[in-house]
Amino acid sequence: MQESYRLRRGRLSLENAYYLITITTQNRYPAFTSFQAACCASRCFYQPRVQELATTISFVVMPDHVHWLIQLNERLPEAVRRYKSYVSLGLGESAWQRGFHDRMIRQEESLRDVARYIVGNPLRANLVQDINHYSYWDAVWL
């Protein structure tokens, strides 16, 4: 049974589809400004129990939110729940706002363009002048 009632109205949790997920911290608190916290959030995308539900294509960890491009293997709400849980366990407390924003990537959209947009977030936020000076991102094409 699909858990589409937990997704935004009109959205489905479709296996093998690509999704861009945005997850924000509680009250937009900058929980990921420390090296340890940002590394924890970055590592959890590759936690085996998360990866069995969603294959990570690209991500960026920003101070108060994350962007995550995935290919869905099972249920979207469960993949996000597991990711949030592992980050919370690593931090020793829950940092997350309830819910998440999802956007299914259409066939005609370029995954590389979406990944470039994700990776460019630290530049647009003026956190760094060169993306090579920001450590908390990844893309499968590297």
C-alpha positions in Angstrom: 0.0 0.0 0.0 1.4 3.4 -0.9 1.6 6.0 1.8 0.7 8.9 -0.4 -1.4 10.5 2.3 1.9 11.5 4.0 3.2 13.2 0.9 2.1 16.5 -0.5 -1.3 16.4 -1.9 -1.4 14.8 -5.3 2.1 13.2 -5.0 2.8 9.5 -5.2 5.7 7.4 -3.8 6.8 5.7 -7.0 9.5 3.1 -7.0 12.5 3.9 -9.4 11.4 7.5 -9.7 13.8 10.3 -8.9 12.9 12.8 -6.2 14.5 16.0 -4.9 13.9 16.1 -1.2 14.3 19.2 1.1 14.4 18.6 4.9 14.7 21.5 7.3 15.8 21.8 10.9 13.4 22.7 13.7 12.8 26.5 13.5 15.5 26.7 10.8 18.1 26.4 13.6 21.6 26.1 12.1 22.3 22.6 13.5 24.9 21.7 10.9 27.5 24.5 11.3 29.9 22.3 13.3 32.2 19.9 11.4 30.9 16.9 13.5 27.2 17.6 12.9 27.7 18.3 9.2 29.7 15.1 8.8 27.1 13.1 10.6 24.3 14.4 8.4 26.5 13.7 5.3 27.4 10.1 6.3 23.8 9.2 7.1 22.8 9.4 3.4 24.9 6.3 2.9 23.7 4.4 6.0 22.8 0.9 4.6 19.3 1.0 6.1 18.7 4.3 4.3 20.3 3.1 1.1 18.0 0.1 0.8 15.1 2.5 0.5 16.6 5.3 -1.6 19.8 5.4 -3.7 21.6 8.7 -3.2 22.4 10.6 -6.4 23.4 13.9 -4.9 23.1 15.9 -1.7 24.2 19.0 0.1 24.1 19.7 3.8 23.4 23.3 4.6 23.5 24.9 8.0 19.7 24.6 8.5 18.5 22.2 5.8 19.5 19.4 3.4 18.8 18.8 -0.2 18.8 15.1 -1.3 18.4 13.8 -4.8 17.4 10.1 -4.8 16.2 7.3 -6.9 13.5 5.7 -4.8 13.7 2.0 -4.1 10.7 1.7 -1.8 8.5 4.2 0.2 9.5 7.8 0.2 8.2 8.7 3.7 10.1 5.7 5.2 13.3 6.7 3.5 13.2 10.2 4.8 12.1 9.0 8.3 15.1 6.6 8.4 17.5 9.3 7.3 16.2 11.8 9.9 16.4 9.1 12.6 20.0 8.2 11.9 21.1 11.9 11.9 19.2 12.4 15.2 20.9 9.4 16.7 24.3 10.6 15.6 23.6 14.1 17.0 22.1 12.8 20.2 19.0 14.9 19.7 16.3 15.5 17.1 17.2 18.5 14.9 14.3 18.2 12.4 11.1 20.0 11.6 8.2 17.6 11.0 7.7 16.6 7.4 9.7 17.3 4.2 9.3 18.8 0.8 9.4 16.5 -2.2 9.5 17.1 -6.0 9.5 14.2 -8.4 11.9 14.8 -11.2 10.2 14.5 -14.6 11.7 12.4 -17.3 12.7 15.3 -19.5 14.6 17.0 -16.7 18.4 16.4 -16.5 19.5 14.7 -13.3 22.9 16.4 -13.7 21.3 19.8 -13.9 19.3 19.1 -10.7 22.5 17.8 -9.0 24.4 21.0 -10.1 21.6 23.1 -8.6 21.8 21.2 -5.3 25.6 21.4 -5.1 25.5 25.1 -6.0 23.5 26.0 -2.8 26.5 26.9 -0.7 27.7 29.3 -3.4 24.3 31.0 -3.7 24.1 31.2 0.1 27.6 32.9 0.1 29.0 30.2 2.5 32.0 29.8 0.2 33.3 31.4 -3.0 34.5 28.0 -4.5 32.5 24.8 -4.1 35.8 22.9 -3.6 36.0 24.8 -0.2 32.7 23.2 1.0 32.9 19.7 2.2 29.3 18.6 2.8 28.0 17.6 -0.6 28.4 14.7 -3.1 27.2 13.6 -6.5 27.5 10.2 -8.1 29.3 11.7 -11.1 32.5 12.4 -9.1 
